[in-house]
Amino acid sequence: MSRIYTIKNKLVESRLFLNRIIAAFIVILLLTSGLIVRLVYLQIVGHEHYATLAKDNSIKIEPLVPTRGIIYDRHGKVLADNTQSFSLELIPEQIKDIDDTLHRLQQLLNISDEKIDQFQKQRKRQKRFVSTPLLISMTDEEIAKFAVVRPYFPGVDIQARLVRHYPYADLASHVVGYVGRINEAEMKSLPIAEYRGSTHVGKIGIENTYETELHGKTGYAEIETNVQARAINTVNSVTPIPGENLYLTLDIDLQKTAYDALGDFNGAVVAIDIKTGGVLVFASRPGFDPNPFVIGIANDAYQALQSSENQPLYNRALRGLYPPGSTIKPFIGLAGLEYNAISAEHKLFCPGYYQLPNVSHHYRDWKKGGHGSVNMTEAITQSCDVYFYSLASILGIDRMHSFLQHFGFGEKSGIDLAGEKQGLLPSREWKRNQRNQSWYPGETLITGIGQGYLQVTPIQLAKATATLANKGKIVTPFLVKNTASPDSLGPEADNHQDNFELKSENINSIISAMINVIHDPHGTAKGINKDINYQIAGKTGTAQVFNIKQDAKYNENDIDFKLRDHALFISFAPADDPKIAVAVVVENGGHGGSVAAPIAGQVIKQFLGATNEN
Amino acid sequence: MKTETRSEQFHPPSVMGNILRKLHIDIPLFIGLLLISILSFVILYSAGSQDMDVLMRQAARVGLAFLLMTVLAHVDPYQFKRYSALLFGLGILLLIAVLVMGQFGKGAQRWLDLGVFRFQPSEMIKITTPMMVAWYLAEHSLPPRPKQLLVASLLIIVPTLLIAKQPDLGTALLVASSGAAVLFFAGLSWRFILAISSVLAGLTPILWHFMRPYQRDRVLTFLNPEADPLGRGYHIIQSKIAIGSGGIYGKGWLGSTQSELDFLPESSTDFIFAVFAEEFGLFGCVGLLALYLLIISRCLYIASQAQGTYSRLLASSLAFTFFVYVFVNIGMVIGVLPVVGVPLPLVSYGGTSIVTLLAGFGILMSIHTHKKFLPHS
């Protein structure tokens, strides 16, 4: 009985399945007919229409590339604009013997083999009908030479293009950045429609951070062309929207002063407008000329930049990591007062070295023989190391870490430039995670004088100084003021988001100590107090590049230049109503007071001088 | 059951026929596949800017795919049935692995790097999903009851969602339709199909909500390509111009101006049909469709002659999915379906889809050439 049932069931299944096969086949036939109907519609009914579009008088959709926004400094001086440039371009499709043509051009215009190679590489990547540049930014002479013989070079033509130009070259290279040819990786990540027709994209600096604003919106034109693909009529077009102009907070004249003041040293200067957070100076020396990068820098020139021991491509202000040295002392001092670890008047004795209990190691003061008995003000003024060893020991690394964090140490300053380094503010936790070691008391001591693991970038140092001058209200640095005009104001004073309470008596005693650094006869930076009718507050710093052995003596003249100490200086002015904060790092500069402080002095005097005249 | 001995008459007792039979190759299907592969090289040569390198690379892949097909044709279909669940489970695990690894990489992650070559689990799941559903349904009598329907739907939805999350909408669609095809051939009632269709139509707004921005773009562009001629609508406008300008007879081989002049993007991959239509015209298109229909018909015939529920369901699903492949690609190129990124089967440049497709045909050949004279139920 059950067997019969199974067979019957099998038969039912079979029939059902065959029915489904037939149904599926009918569906397939119907859908295929649908496709054929559509093809008939396109290829017979619409043929003439589409054939016209495709061939004889074809409508070509041409992207209209928007003009890139111009970058100005705070006074409207041009930092990046677009200049007309003429380039010699070849359309491979229209040239019969390309090697012969290249050979003749090379002789006529004296073109280097490298450029020919570059052209050949680029040509292989592109379609044969795309106009490919051989020479960019031709001289008048070259243009004239070619114009005469042009009829003998079918498929070769001079094209006018807008080329990005940086008038201040190396002076602002690290802030403004540069644009370069879009590479393959960028091609994939950029929105295709927006960059159809664009050849360049911001690579670093403001050009990169504000790429979207600067680029603008691509338009297009539907162009009717004849058989020779010559445009004969524009049918319809959507005009491109040019990129926005950017006004930076940067003062290029002040930048030049700072850059020149660095002289032959490598280093960085950052100045911040304390009231707004606007960055006035963002100098990294040496800079480099960004202009060759726009047209495609020659390989050997690039290699030279890369291998130069001064590292001109390295943005020291943003990415340079330095021990802050004694410039950390005002912050540590303030921590001592805020945590009631010490009073401003309490004196500590400095014999010239400090010893941890039961440890023979001598933590030395920079001044042999010591500073004697000093209070907080004297310790900051004379930069007494032993005082801060003791204070650090009293505070402990945990309290130092959390206090310094408030000033932005160990985290990105938030400036609107990509690639910022966050520095290093060490803690027990950090050491355990990164090194799998516990924290040693000796490391607390050297952190107290800004050595050891502690590392800061110049922009961080400037931000911390501005925040200190602002009595603890956090100043967040930024570069782009606005995109409309130089007169309208950008993010005004409001950017002090997360504040923390500091007792005014504490901050005032630290500031008065910092004034002494410049205005007291014992001050380590007293050299810059001349010719001013206001007071500057500051702190010098000298950061060790390498460790001196216990029994050795540091002698500047004996050691290799590259191992000499870095000179640092932080400052703000006027001390009673701070407007500008300046941080200076001079690599291998030696002493903060004699080398770094005068640079800050020049920047402050020029800035406040100009402000006072107004 | 009257067809057990019929398969003999399709193999004339020639020397060549004997060899092919030993190889477990189905001649009509083999000839169809060979023809379309040759056609593929002809079009690729033109669409790929006459680059011999492109052809050589494709030839290597096609060779490998044919080899895999032959190997699979040798396997007894009983083995496919036996390992269905295992292979399906493995495929799901690999899909999850790809997703998890994708969390660490950037953007879409579809590959599993096996050192020697890169492997796309979503390709494997295209075959193992219908295998799994067919295996599950074959365990019960047909047509499927509600409970089996529920389980089978789950077996389809899980891989579909995993692939859609990669995100690879085209492949997800193909996997879903391969599973759905099994249900259809298993005798899902027409009333139910109608009900499901109306529910799905109601779900469209919800689906829209979960789509990625670029997927929404594709649908919007499909509805109105002219709105964004530089960006999203560019593909469709250019491919319609290419196809329409081909006319009845086409511009002749290598005569495509649209792809040659770079108006047509992705001319060797997803949009290769536009190049074909421009060069060979309506005649060529109808011919190509006829060739596809021949292959599909042969596959459906194999399905109708297959022994056992599992073999029938799997064979018919593979045949139908192949058609879905063709329909979705051509439909998108001629502007009647949204652009979902499905290649033209056996013709588009690229290796993974060809390997999977020919693996499917290998299974079909195995089903057809391993018949027992007595059903073993």
Interface residues (C-beta under 8 A of the other chain):
Chain A: T6 N9 K10 E13 S14 L16 F17 L18 R20 I21 A24 F25 I28 L29 L31 T32 G34 L35 I36 R38 L39 V40 L42 Q43 I44 G46 H47 H49 Y50 A51 L53 A54 K55 I61 P63 K127 F129 V130 P191 I192 A193 E194 R196 T218 Y220 E222
Chain B: M1 S49 S141 L142 P143 A181 F184 F185 G187 D228 P229 L230 G231 R232 Y234 K240 I241 A242 I243 G244 S245 G246 G247 I248 T257 Q258 L261 D262 A277 G281 L282 C285 V286 L289 L293 I296 S297 L300 A303 S304 T309 R312 S316 A319 F320 F323 F327 I330 G331 I334 G335 V336 S377
